Amino acid sequence: MQRKAGIEGAAEGHRRYSRLNRVLRVVTPVCAMIVACLTVWAVAQALPAGGATEGAEYVTVVVKPGDTLWSIAKRIGGNRVDPRVVCEQIRSANGIANAMIWPGQVLRVPPWI
């Protein structure tokens, strides 16, 4: 049996493309939703519980020579909290615009870390 040429062959190729297009139209949004849900879940796991921050006193940490915001975050959070989250919370609690800290500076650290 010979392969049909011309218009009929083109129509078969078009059907194949249309089927792939339909599958991609379904699969792409589903994958995007899965990624979005996983991202929201990961962020929720990294943040403290809703009521933990209300009325809480801050712990103070004195910056030593050679300390960086990252090293302080690692020391305080250990392996249980992402250092990026701790750095951001320290910056927010102290009104620090960037990661510049200096020896002798007293930093307020949220106690829920």
C-alpha positions as CSV (number, residue, x, y, z in Angstrom):
1,M,0.0,0.0,0.0
2,Q,1.4,3.4,-1.0
3,R,1.3,6.4,1.3
4,K,-1.1,9.0,0.2
5,A,0.4,12.2,-0.9
6,G,-1.0,15.7,-1.3
7,I,-3.9,17.1,0.7
8,E,-4.7,13.9,2.5
9,G,-1.2,13.5,3.8
10,A,-1.2,17.1,5.0
11,A,-4.4,16.6,6.8
12,E,-3.0,13.6,8.7
13,G,0.0,15.7,9.8
14,H,-2.3,18.5,10.9
15,R,-4.3,16.0,13.0
16,R,-1.2,14.8,14.7
17,Y,-0.1,18.4,15.5
18,S,-3.6,19.2,16.8
19,R,-3.6,16.2,19.1
20,L,-0.2,17.3,20.5
21,N,-1.4,20.8,20.9
22,R,-4.5,19.6,22.8
23,V,-2.4,17.5,25.2
24,L,0.0,20.4,25.8
25,R,-2.9,22.7,26.5
26,V,-4.0,20.4,29.3
27,V,-0.6,19.3,30.7
28,T,1.0,22.7,30.9
29,P,-1.5,24.3,33.2
30,V,-1.7,21.2,35.4
31,C,2.1,21.3,35.8
32,A,2.0,25.0,36.5
33,M,-0.6,24.4,39.2
34,I,1.5,21.7,40.8
35,V,4.6,23.9,40.9
36,A,2.6,26.8,42.4
37,C,1.1,24.5,45.1
38,L,4.5,23.1,46.0
39,T,6.0,26.6,46.2
40,V,3.2,27.8,48.5
41,W,3.6,24.7,50.7
42,A,7.4,25.2,50.9
43,V,7.1,28.9,51.9
44,A,4.4,28.0,54.5
45,Q,6.7,25.4,56.0
46,A,9.6,27.9,56.3
47,L,7.5,30.6,58.0
48,P,6.5,30.5,61.7
49,A,2.9,29.7,62.7
50,G,0.5,32.6,62.5
51,G,0.1,33.2,66.2
52,A,3.8,32.7,67.1
53,T,4.8,36.3,66.3
54,E,2.1,38.2,68.2
55,G,3.4,39.9,71.3
56,A,6.7,38.1,71.3
57,E,9.8,39.6,72.8
58,Y,13.0,39.7,70.7
59,V,16.3,38.0,71.7
60,T,19.4,40.2,71.2
61,V,22.6,39.1,69.6
62,V,25.8,41.1,69.6
63,V,27.7,41.0,66.3
64,K,31.3,39.7,66.8
65,P,34.2,40.6,64.5
66,G,34.0,38.4,61.4
67,D,30.3,37.8,61.8
68,T,28.0,38.1,58.8
69,L,24.3,38.1,58.7
70,W,24.5,34.6,57.1
71,S,26.8,33.2,59.8
72,I,24.5,34.6,62.5
73,A,21.5,33.1,60.8
74,K,23.2,29.7,60.5
75,R,24.2,29.8,64.1
76,I,20.7,30.7,65.3
77,G,18.6,28.6,63.0
78,G,20.9,25.6,62.8
79,N,19.8,22.9,60.4
80,R,16.1,23.3,61.2
81,V,15.5,26.7,59.5
82,D,16.6,28.0,56.1
83,P,19.2,30.7,56.6
84,R,17.7,32.8,53.9
85,V,14.5,33.0,55.9
86,V,16.3,33.8,59.1
87,C,18.4,36.5,57.4
88,E,15.2,38.2,56.1
89,Q,13.6,38.0,59.5
90,I,16.6,39.6,61.2
91,R,16.8,42.3,58.6
92,S,13.1,43.0,58.9
93,A,13.2,43.1,62.8
94,N,16.2,45.5,62.7
95,G,15.2,47.7,59.8
96,I,18.4,46.7,57.9
97,A,18.2,47.5,54.2
98,N,21.1,45.3,53.1
99,A,23.3,42.7,54.7
100,M,25.8,45.3,56.2
101,I,26.4,44.7,59.9
102,W,29.4,45.7,62.1
103,P,31.1,44.4,65.2
104,G,29.3,45.5,68.4
105,Q,26.0,46.0,66.7
106,V,23.1,44.6,68.7
107,L,20.6,42.8,66.6
108,R,17.1,41.8,67.6
109,V,16.3,38.3,66.6
110,P,12.7,36.8,66.7
111,P,12.5,34.1,69.4
112,W,10.5,31.7,67.2
113,I,13.6,30.9,65.0
